[in-house]
C-alpha cells in the first residue's frame, strides 16, 4: 500500500500523460504504466485517476473561475494537473481541504516552478474560501 502522497504523485503522473489528449485512453495509460513498472497502482491512485477524468470538464470549469489574469489554457499542464487533483479531492471526496492544497502545492513545486506553486496556492485558497 502506498502512502497517500506517493499515490497522489502516481496519479499526477498518469493524469499528466492524459492532459495532452482530449479523449484519453485510460486503459492504455494504465496498461503502459503497469507494463513498464514505472507506477504502482492502488485503489487510491485509481480512484483519483478515474475521478479526475470522469469530472474533468466540471473541474476545468471550476478552476477557470478562480484563475486570475490567466485563462485555463495558459496554465502549464503540470499546474493544471495538480489543480485538477486538488479540486477533485476538495469537491468530490472527504479529503480535508488543507491536505488537498498542501499536496497540490508540493506537486507543483516538484514538477513546475515556485511561481506556479504560489499561483496554484492562491487559486486553491480562493476556491476553499468560497466553500
Secondary structure, 3 states (H helix, E strand, C coil): CCCHHHHHHHHHHHHHHHCCCCCCCHHHHHHHHHHCCCCCCCHHHHHHHHHHHHCHHHHHHHHHHHCCCCCHHHCCHHHHHHHHHHHHHHHHCCCCHHHHHHHHHHHHHHHCCHHHHHHHHHHHHHHHHCC
